[in-house]
Structures are given as structure tokens and as C-alpha cells.
């Protein structure tokens, strides 16, 4: 517990890097409290957040229009096209430099973490810990040379794909209601990437990977199976969510699911409606805990990357979730697991 009774929270996923002032013109100063977006350092600290995985991600160079289709019972989004590798490398290099500049400017209030001991030391010192994550591996070539270089600069978590294909595998398109079984599994390059991440001690993230790719990772990986930001398909049958069989495999591996706050993945009706009560969120988390046990459920907000429910509209509101879980009957030991301890256990196993 932190001072003031807040539970210390380590978050499994955010997209704050996309909005850094150091990265793009008109971006936000992460060190200054804002009313825009979901995450900055002051609001994180207000909410008890002590660190998290910060995602670097290359958006499409020329976004398409007209990809969203409303269906009789939900929606479909046309699968995004592959992106150019050289463009992805430039983008990720720019985002990493922006993060490095922001951390340097923070004057000790933020520190990089490449081990669990460093995260726990940051927490003790009331310093915010950033773990570097890559969402979609387009910036990495098949020879995996850049994987080693990014690891040397602090990369400790990687999702082989976003919701589009690349040389390593196939992401799921956004759709509801739909199975996550949407295409072929990992390529040979993707299988080599899994092995290389295991050897380097880079955690592998199954969020956005299709179901056949998921099972390929289960077969190959020697590390716990992890989805940094996902929910239960049995509650909300969106492609991004995990079937009960996938949840069981994550539990069996000793892994964890970071519960995603994105309303269209949380709500049983799949609607992108921020007027989603905290009770709906608690029901969904409760299902995951009942299915997997309290050692395998964590938090992966997707702050600054998705539509948030109003009760959790920014990081300062995280105590609303903790209190709602308490009201539901979650004890303090379980809250500490979900908020912090489960990520530490999985990261320690993945990074050894």
C-alpha cells in the first residue's frame, strides 16, 4: 500500500508515447498535469500508478478511410494493411528518442526499468518506472539484428503483431461478434522471433495476435504466456478478446492477462460507449479471476489508446476501480496481486 491508502499499480499497457511533446508537434508534456487524454505523470501518481509498460507503435503512414462497417449485431473493421519496414524503423527510433528525452528531462522523477528489482526500487523511492514495450514488430528485420539493438536500449516486452499482418504473423481485425481465429499462424520468422525473445529475456505479448498465432507461441515459448491488454471473449465476443481455452493456457503457463479498460472490449454488447459503469468492469474482472485464479489477472489499461469508461477516464481515477473491487469482496492481498504483484512475478519469470 502507498501513503494515503492507495494500492500501488503497475499498468501493463498504455499509448502515451504517441502523444509526447518530444515526439510530435502539439503533443502533451508528460510531466505536467493535463485535462487531455488519460495519462501523464501527475495523474498517474494521483491514482497510485507507480509504473508501467510504455508502448512504441508505428501507425499507418497514410490511414485509410471507410474501414468501419456497422453490422446487424455489431461491427467489422477491415484488416489494416502491412506497413513499410523502413518507415516503421524511423517511427520507432523517433519514439524511443522522445521517451529518452522525456525521461532525461524528468530530473530523476522517472527512471527506466529493465529488471523487477529496478521497478521495486523505483516504487520504494517514489519514482515512476518505465518499461519499454514494442507493439508490432515491423521495425525488426527477419535477421533479428534490430531486436538485439533495441534490447540493448532497454526493450523488455514485445508484441509480434498489431492488428495487421507483418513478416512474423497475423493480427486480428477489429470485429464484434467474431472469433479470434481469423487467419494463419506465425511465419517461420515469427517462430524464430519467439525463440530469440526467450533467449534475450524479452516478454512476449499476445494482445492483437490471432488465435493460431497464439497457439504457436504456446507451443514454442519457454516463458509464461501473457496478454498485456485483453479481456474475456466469453463476456465480450470481440476478436481482440481471449477465449476460455486461451485463458486456461495462460494460467497453465504461469502467465497473466492485463485487463484492458477499452469499453468496446469490456462491455458485453461491444459498444464503444464511455457511459460504462464501474460495475460492468468489476463483473468482467471477476469472471477472469474466477476462470484463471487471482495469480493470473493484472491490469493493462490501454490509456491514451482507446475509449475509456468514464469512471476510469484518466489515471487519477484508478482508485475508483480499486474501491469497486473492494466493494465486490476482493481482499487486500488479491488487490495487491491484480494491481502490482502479478506483473512482477510474470516479468521476473520472463526476464530471467
C-alpha positions as CSV (number, residue, x, y, z in Angstrom):
1,X,0.0,0.0,0.0
2,X,1.1,3.6,-0.6
3,X,0.7,6.5,1.6
4,X,-3.0,7.6,1.8
5,X,-4.2,4.0,1.4
6,X,-3.7,3.8,-2.4
7,X,-2.8,0.5,-3.8
8,X,0.3,0.6,-5.9
9,X,-0.5,-0.1,-9.5
10,X,1.8,-1.3,-12.3
11,X,0.0,-0.9,-15.7
12,X,0.6,-3.4,-18.5
13,X,-0.1,-1.1,-21.4
14,X,-0.5,2.5,-22.5
15,X,-0.1,4.5,-25.6
16,X,1.2,7.7,-24.0
17,X,4.3,7.7,-26.3
18,X,2.1,8.7,-29.3
19,X,1.2,11.9,-27.5
20,X,4.6,13.1,-26.1
21,X,5.5,16.7,-26.8
22,X,9.0,15.3,-27.6
23,X,7.5,13.1,-30.3
24,X,5.0,15.2,-32.2
25,X,4.1,18.9,-32.7
26,X,1.2,19.8,-30.4
27,X,1.8,16.8,-28.1
28,X,1.4,16.9,-24.4
29,X,4.1,17.4,-21.7
30,X,4.0,14.1,-19.8
31,X,5.5,15.8,-16.7
32,X,2.6,18.4,-16.4
33,X,-0.9,17.6,-15.4
34,X,-3.3,17.9,-18.3
35,X,-7.1,17.6,-18.8
36,X,-6.5,15.9,-22.2
37,X,-6.0,12.2,-22.8
38,X,-5.7,9.7,-20.0
39,X,-2.2,9.7,-18.7
40,X,0.6,11.9,-17.5
41,X,2.9,11.7,-14.5
42,X,0.9,13.9,-12.1
43,X,-2.4,12.0,-12.8
44,X,-0.5,8.6,-12.6
45,X,0.8,9.5,-9.2
46,X,-2.6,10.7,-8.0
47,X,-4.1,7.4,-8.9
48,X,-1.4,5.3,-7.3
49,X,0.3,4.2,-10.5
50,X,4.0,3.6,-9.9
51,X,5.0,2.5,-13.4
52,X,4.0,0.6,-16.5
53,X,4.8,-0.8,-19.9
54,X,5.0,2.1,-22.4
55,X,4.2,1.0,-25.9
56,X,6.1,2.2,-29.0
57,X,3.9,1.7,-32.1
58,X,4.0,2.7,-35.8
59,X,0.7,3.9,-37.0
60,X,-0.2,3.6,-40.7
61,X,1.7,6.2,-42.8
62,X,-1.5,7.0,-44.7
63,X,-4.6,6.0,-42.7
64,X,-7.4,4.6,-44.9
65,X,-11.0,5.8,-44.6
66,X,-14.2,3.9,-44.7
67,X,-12.9,0.8,-43.0
68,X,-15.6,0.6,-40.3
69,X,-18.8,-1.2,-41.1
70,X,-21.8,-1.4,-38.8
71,X,-23.4,-4.9,-39.0
72,X,-26.8,-6.1,-37.8
73,X,-25.4,-7.2,-34.4
74,X,-22.1,-5.4,-34.1
75,X,-19.2,-4.1,-36.3
76,X,-16.3,-5.0,-38.5
77,X,-13.2,-3.1,-39.3
78,X,-11.3,-4.0,-42.4
79,X,-7.9,-5.5,-41.6
80,X,-5.2,-2.9,-41.7
81,X,-2.6,-3.3,-44.4
82,X,1.1,-4.1,-43.7
83,X,3.4,-1.0,-43.2
84,X,6.7,-0.3,-44.8
85,X,9.6,-1.6,-42.6
86,X,11.9,1.5,-43.2
87,X,9.0,3.8,-42.2
88,X,8.4,1.6,-39.1
89,X,12.1,1.8,-38.1
90,X,12.2,5.6,-38.4
91,X,9.0,5.9,-36.4
92,X,10.1,3.6,-33.6
93,X,13.6,5.3,-33.4
94,X,11.8,8.7,-33.1
95,X,9.5,7.4,-30.3
96,X,12.4,5.9,-28.4
97,X,14.4,9.1,-28.7
98,X,11.4,11.1,-27.5
99,X,11.0,8.8,-24.5
100,X,14.7,9.1,-23.7
101,X,14.5,12.9,-23.9
102,X,11.4,13.0,-21.7
103,X,13.0,10.7,-19.0
104,X,16.1,12.8,-19.0
105,X,14.0,16.0,-18.6
106,X,12.2,14.4,-15.7
107,X,15.2,15.0,-13.5
108,X,15.0,11.7,-11.6
109,X,11.2,11.6,-11.2
110,X,11.1,8.8,-13.8
111,X,13.5,6.0,-14.4
112,X,14.0,3.2,-16.9
113,X,13.5,-0.3,-15.6
114,X,14.9,-3.5,-17.1
115,X,14.5,-5.7,-14.1
116,X,11.9,-6.3,-11.4
117,X,14.4,-5.2,-8.8
118,X,14.6,-1.8,-10.5
119,X,10.8,-1.5,-10.6
120,X,10.5,-2.3,-6.9
121,X,13.4,0.1,-6.1
122,X,11.6,2.8,-8.0
123,X,8.4,2.1,-6.1
124,X,10.3,2.4,-2.8
125,X,11.9,5.6,-3.9
126,X,8.6,7.1,-5.0
127,X,10.0,7.3,-8.6
128,X,7.9,6.3,-11.6
129,X,9.2,3.3,-13.6
130,X,9.0,2.9,-17.4
131,X,9.4,-0.5,-19.1
132,X,9.9,-0.3,-22.8
133,X,7.4,-2.2,-25.0
134,X,7.1,-2.6,-28.8
135,X,3.6,-3.1,-30.1
136,X,4.0,-4.7,-33.6
137,X,7.5,-5.8,-34.7
138,X,7.6,-4.2,-38.1
139,X,10.7,-2.2,-37.1
140,X,12.6,-5.5,-36.7
141,X,14.0,-7.4,-39.7
142,X,13.9,-11.1,-40.2
143,X,17.6,-11.4,-39.2
144,X,16.6,-10.0,-35.8
145,X,19.6,-7.7,-35.6
146,X,17.5,-4.8,-34.5
147,X,15.8,-6.9,-31.8
148,X,19.2,-7.2,-30.1
149,X,19.9,-3.5,-30.6
150,X,16.5,-2.5,-29.1
151,X,17.1,-4.9,-26.2
152,X,20.4,-3.1,-25.5
153,X,18.5,0.2,-25.3
154,X,16.0,-1.2,-22.8
155,X,13.3,-3.1,-24.7
156,X,11.9,-5.8,-22.4
157,X,8.4,-6.5,-23.8
158,X,7.2,-7.1,-27.4
159,X,4.0,-7.9,-29.2
160,X,5.0,-9.6,-32.5
161,X,2.0,-8.0,-34.3
162,X,-0.6,-5.3,-34.0
163,X,-4.0,-5.8,-35.8
164,X,-2.4,-6.2,-39.2
165,X,-0.1,-8.7,-40.9
166,X,3.7,-8.5,-40.9
167,X,6.6,-10.8,-41.6
168,X,6.2,-12.5,-38.2
169,X,2.5,-13.2,-38.1
170,X,-1.1,-12.0,-38.4
171,X,-3.0,-9.7,-36.1
172,X,-6.7,-9.9,-35.6
173,X,-9.0,-7.4,-37.3
174,X,-11.3,-5.5,-35.0
175,X,-14.7,-7.1,-35.1
176,X,-17.7,-8.0,-32.9
177,X,-19.1,-10.6,-32.5
178,X,-16.3,-12.7,-34.0
179,X,-13.9,-15.4,-33.1
180,X,-10.1,-14.5,-32.7
181,X,-9.4,-17.4,-35.1
182,X,-9.1,-15.1,-38.1
183,X,-6.1,-16.4,-40.1
184,X,-2.9,-18.4,-40.3
185,X,-0.3,-18.8,-37.5
186,X,3.2,-17.5,-37.1
187,X,5.5,-17.4,-40.0
188,X,8.9,-19.1,-39.8
189,X,10.4,-15.7,-39.0
190,X,7.8,-15.3,-36.3
191,X,8.8,-18.6,-34.7
192,X,12.4,-17.5,-34.7
193,X,11.3,-14.2,-33.1
194,X,9.7,-16.1,-30.2
195,X,12.8,-18.1,-29.5
196,X,15.0,-15.0,-29.7
197,X,12.8,-13.2,-27.2
198,X,13.0,-16.1,-24.9
199,X,16.8,-16.1,-25.1
200,X,17.2,-12.4,-24.6
201,X,14.6,-12.2,-21.8
202,X,12.0,-10.1,-23.6
203,X,8.4,-10.7,-22.5
204,X,6.1,-11.8,-25.4
205,X,2.7,-10.1,-25.6
206,X,-0.2,-12.0,-27.2
207,X,-2.5,-8.9,-27.4
208,X,-3.6,-8.4,-31.1
209,X,-2.2,-11.8,-32.2
210,X,-4.7,-14.1,-33.9
211,X,-5.7,-17.4,-32.3
212,X,-3.5,-19.7,-34.4
213,X,-0.5,-17.5,-33.7
214,X,-1.3,-17.6,-30.0
215,X,-1.2,-21.4,-30.1
216,X,2.1,-21.3,-32.0
217,X,3.6,-19.2,-29.2
218,X,2.2,-21.6,-26.6
219,X,3.9,-24.5,-28.3
220,X,7.3,-22.7,-28.8
221,X,7.8,-20.3,-25.9
222,X,9.6,-21.3,-22.7
223,X,8.3,-18.2,-20.9
224,X,4.8,-17.5,-19.4
225,X,2.1,-16.6,-21.9
226,X,1.0,-13.0,-21.5
227,X,-1.6,-10.7,-23.0
228,X,-0.8,-7.2,-21.8
229,X,-4.2,-5.7,-22.6
230,X,-7.1,-8.0,-23.3
231,X,-10.4,-9.2,-21.9
232,X,-12.6,-12.4,-21.9
233,X,-14.3,-13.4,-25.1
234,X,-17.0,-15.2,-23.1
235,X,-18.1,-11.9,-21.8
236,X,-17.5,-9.7,-24.8
237,X,-17.0,-11.7,-28.1
238,X,-14.7,-9.3,-29.8
239,X,-11.8,-10.6,-31.8
240,X,-9.3,-8.9,-29.5
241,X,-10.5,-10.9,-26.5
242,X,-9.4,-14.3,-25.3
243,X,-11.4,-17.5,-25.4
244,X,-11.7,-19.6,-22.3
245,X,-9.3,-22.1,-23.8
246,X,-6.8,-19.3,-24.3
247,X,-7.3,-18.1,-20.7
248,X,-6.7,-21.6,-19.5
249,X,-3.5,-21.9,-21.4
250,X,-2.2,-18.6,-20.0
251,X,-3.0,-19.9,-16.5
252,X,-1.3,-23.2,-17.2
253,X,1.9,-21.4,-18.4
254,X,2.1,-19.3,-15.2
255,X,1.2,-16.1,-17.2
256,X,-1.2,-13.3,-16.8
257,X,-3.8,-11.2,-18.6
258,X,-3.7,-7.4,-18.2
259,X,-7.3,-6.4,-18.1
260,X,-8.0,-3.9,-20.8
261,X,-10.2,-0.9,-20.0
262,X,-11.2,-0.3,-23.6
263,X,-15.0,-0.1,-23.4
264,X,-15.7,-1.9,-26.7
265,X,-13.7,-4.9,-25.3
266,X,-15.2,-4.7,-21.8
267,X,-18.9,-4.3,-22.5
268,X,-20.9,-7.5,-23.3
269,X,-22.6,-5.5,-26.2
270,X,-19.3,-4.4,-27.7
271,X,-20.5,-0.7,-27.8
272,X,-17.8,2.0,-27.7
273,X,-19.8,3.9,-25.1
274,X,-17.9,5.7,-22.3
275,X,-21.0,5.6,-20.2
276,X,-20.0,2.2,-18.9
277,X,-20.5,1.8,-15.1
278,X,-17.6,0.6,-12.9
279,X,-19.8,-2.4,-12.0
280,X,-19.6,-3.7,-15.6
281,X,-15.8,-3.5,-15.3
282,X,-15.8,-5.4,-12.0
283,X,-18.1,-8.1,-13.4
284,X,-15.6,-8.7,-16.2
285,X,-12.6,-8.8,-13.9
286,X,-14.5,-11.1,-11.6
287,X,-15.0,-13.5,-14.5
288,X,-11.3,-13.6,-15.3
289,X,-10.4,-14.2,-11.6
290,X,-13.0,-17.0,-11.3
291,X,-11.7,-18.6,-14.5
292,X,-7.9,-18.2,-14.0
293,X,-7.4,-17.6,-10.3
294,X,-6.1,-14.4,-8.7
295,X,-2.5,-15.1,-9.6
296,X,-3.1,-14.6,-13.3
297,X,-5.1,-11.4,-13.6
298,X,-3.4,-7.9,-13.8
299,X,-4.2,-4.5,-15.3
300,X,-3.4,-3.3,-18.8
301,X,-5.4,-0.1,-19.2
302,X,-4.7,0.9,-22.8
303,X,-4.7,4.6,-21.6
304,X,-4.3,7.0,-24.5
305,X,-5.1,4.2,-26.9
306,X,-8.8,3.5,-26.6
307,X,-12.1,4.9,-25.3
308,X,-12.1,4.7,-21.5
309,X,-15.1,4.2,-19.3
310,X,-16.0,7.5,-17.6
311,X,-15.3,6.1,-14.0
312,X,-11.7,5.4,-15.3
313,X,-11.4,8.3,-17.7
314,X,-7.8,9.0,-16.6
315,X,-5.1,7.5,-14.4
316,X,-6.1,9.7,-11.4
317,X,-9.4,7.7,-11.3
318,X,-7.7,4.3,-10.7
319,X,-8.8,4.3,-7.0
320,X,-12.4,4.1,-8.3
321,X,-11.6,0.6,-9.7
322,X,-9.8,-0.5,-6.6
323,X,-12.6,0.6,-4.3
324,X,-15.2,-1.1,-6.6
325,X,-13.3,-4.3,-6.3
326,X,-13.1,-4.0,-2.6
327,X,-16.9,-3.4,-2.5
328,X,-17.3,-6.6,-4.6
329,X,-15.4,-8.5,-1.9
330,X,-11.8,-8.6,-3.2
331,X,-9.5,-8.7,-0.2
332,X,-6.3,-6.6,0.1
333,X,-4.0,-9.4,-0.8
334,X,-5.9,-10.1,-4.0
335,X,-6.0,-6.4,-4.9
336,X,-2.2,-6.2,-4.5
337,X,-1.8,-9.2,-6.8
338,X,-4.0,-7.7,-9.5
339,X,-2.6,-4.2,-9.2
340,X,1.1,-5.0,-8.9
341,X,2.4,-8.3,-7.7
342,X,1.2,-10.5,-10.6
343,X,3.1,-8.3,-13.1
344,X,6.2,-8.5,-11.0
345,X,6.0,-12.3,-10.9
346,X,5.5,-12.7,-14.6
347,X,8.2,-10.2,-15.5
348,X,10.7,-11.9,-13.3
349,X,10.0,-15.2,-14.9
350,X,10.1,-13.7,-18.5
351,X,13.3,-11.7,-17.9
352,X,15.4,-14.4,-16.2
